[in-house]
Amino acid sequence: MKAHFKHYEARGPEMAMKNLWFTPSFDDAFPMGLFLLGEIEPMTEFNSDRNAPKRQRLDLDAEGNGTGKWLWKATVTDPAAPNAKQASFDLVFVADQQPVPSAPEIARGMRPIVLEGLQVKPKVTGQGEFKSIGWNIRATGIAGDNSGSKQAAADASAARPAGKAA
């Protein structure tokens, strides 16, 4: 698998590779394709007040770094996964508008998708002695989407809004 690296400058004592995202091709990451399960929904911010209105999250960290685009979540399944536990997972779309898949459903609530602007970042999953490496997976859109949500992938290090996130 050939991966491209995005370099982010380290600030302070943090690890130099803390914000390192790999950009594999879709075919390398998902050789048998990927299937969307259900709908793509807004990713909302946590609020301890259950009665408070839900607010959609933006791609900004605590320091205000990121693209400033809306975050959308989707559940997908990878038919090439080695076991059932790894087959379905959530992924995040970083886009101004909700991505809309153009492929027809192959079964109720299930349709094939091809991701554009794919990025993956390793993370530690599990607890205690049962830890393993998992992946944060995000994309900028879906191939064939003509809803207006697709845009050229931006260099996240160059797209830093002035000031902090509200």
C-alpha positions in Angstrom: 0.0 0.0 0.0 1.5 3.3 -1.1 0.7 6.1 1.4 1.3 9.8 1.2 2.1 11.7 4.3 0.9 15.1 5.4 3.4 16.8 7.7 2.3 19.0 10.6 4.7 21.1 12.5 5.1 20.0 16.1 4.3 22.7 18.7 5.9 22.4 22.1 6.7 19.0 23.8 4.1 17.0 21.8 5.1 14.1 19.6 6.0 15.3 16.1 3.6 12.8 14.5 0.6 13.5 16.7 -1.5 14.9 13.8 -0.1 12.7 11.0 -2.8 11.5 8.6 -2.0 9.0 5.9 -3.7 9.3 2.5 -4.0 5.9 0.9 -5.9 5.4 -2.3 -9.5 4.1 -1.8 -8.6 0.9 -3.7 -5.6 0.2 -1.5 -7.5 0.8 1.7 -10.7 -1.1 0.6 -9.9 -3.6 -2.2 -13.4 -5.1 -2.1 -15.2 -1.7 -1.8 -17.2 -0.2 1.0 -20.9 -0.1 1.8 -22.8 2.7 3.5 -25.2 1.4 6.2 -28.1 3.8 6.7 -27.8 7.5 6.3 -25.1 10.1 6.7 -25.9 12.3 9.7 -24.5 15.5 11.3 -21.8 14.8 14.0 -23.0 16.7 17.0 -21.1 18.2 20.0 -21.4 16.6 23.4 -23.6 18.5 25.8 -24.3 17.2 29.4 -27.7 19.0 29.2 -29.9 16.5 27.3 -32.5 19.3 26.7 -30.1 21.7 25.0 -30.3 21.9 21.2 -27.8 19.8 19.4 -25.0 21.6 17.7 -23.1 20.2 14.7 -19.4 19.9 15.2 -16.8 21.7 13.1 -13.4 20.4 12.1 -11.5 22.5 14.6 -9.5 21.5 17.6 -9.2 23.4 20.9 -6.6 25.8 19.4 -8.8 26.6 16.4 -6.7 24.5 14.0 -8.5 22.5 11.2 -10.5 23.1 8.1 -13.5 24.8 9.7 -15.8 22.5 7.7 -18.8 20.6 9.1 -18.4 17.0 10.4 -20.8 14.3 9.2 -20.8 10.7 10.5 -21.6 7.5 8.7 -21.5 3.8 9.5 -19.9 1.6 6.8 -19.0 -2.0 6.3 -15.8 -3.4 4.7 -16.4 -6.8 3.1 -12.6 -7.5 3.1 -12.3 -7.1 6.9 -10.6 -10.1 8.5 -13.4 -10.6 11.1 -16.9 -9.4 12.0 -15.6 -7.2 14.8 -13.6 -5.1 12.3 -16.1 -5.2 9.4 -18.4 -2.3 10.4 -17.1 1.0 11.7 -17.9 4.8 11.7 -16.2 7.2 9.5 -16.3 11.0 9.4 -16.9 13.2 6.4 -15.3 16.7 6.5 -17.5 18.8 4.1 -19.4 22.0 3.9 -22.6 20.1 2.9 -23.9 16.6 3.7 -22.5 14.1 1.3 -25.1 12.3 -0.7 -24.4 8.8 -2.2 -25.5 8.5 -5.9 -25.5 4.7 -6.1 -28.8 2.9 -5.7 -29.4 0.7 -2.7 -28.4 -2.9 -3.1 -30.4 -3.9 -0.1 -32.6 -1.9 2.2 -30.4 0.8 3.8 -27.2 -0.5 2.1 -25.4 1.1 -0.8 -21.9 0.9 -2.3 -19.8 4.1 -1.9 -16.3 5.2 -3.1 -14.6 7.7 -0.8 -12.8 10.8 -2.0 -10.1 12.6 0.0 -9.6 9.5 2.1 -7.4 10.0 5.2 -6.5 7.5 8.0 -4.7 8.0 11.3 -3.7 5.1 13.7 -5.1 5.0 17.2 -4.9 2.7 20.1 -8.1 0.7 20.8 -9.1 -1.7 23.5 -8.3 -1.8 27.2 -5.6 -3.3 29.5 -3.8 -6.2 27.8 -6.3 -6.4 25.0 -5.1 -3.2 23.1 -4.6 -3.1 19.4 -4.2 -0.6 16.6 -7.3 0.8 15.1 -7.9 3.7 12.7 -9.6 7.1 12.6 -11.0 7.3 9.1 -12.2 10.4 7.3 -13.0 11.6 3.8 -14.0 14.8 2.0 -16.8 13.2 -0.1 -18.2 10.4 -2.1 -17.5 9.7 -5.8 -20.5 10.5 -7.9 -22.0 12.9 -5.4 -23.4 15.9 -7.2 -25.1 17.6 -4.2 -22.4 20.3 -4.0 -20.6 18.9 -1.0 -17.5 17.9 -2.9 -14.6 20.2 -3.1 -10.9 19.8 -3.6 -9.2 18.4 -0.5 -7.6 21.3 1.4 -4.2 21.2 3.1 -5.4 21.2 6.7 -2.2 22.9 7.8 -2.9 25.8 5.5 -6.6 26.1 6.4 -6.4 27.6 9.9 -9.0 30.1 10.7 -8.0 33.2 12.7 -8.9 33.0 16.3 -10.3 30.1 18.4 -13.4 28.0 17.9 -16.5 29.3 19.6 
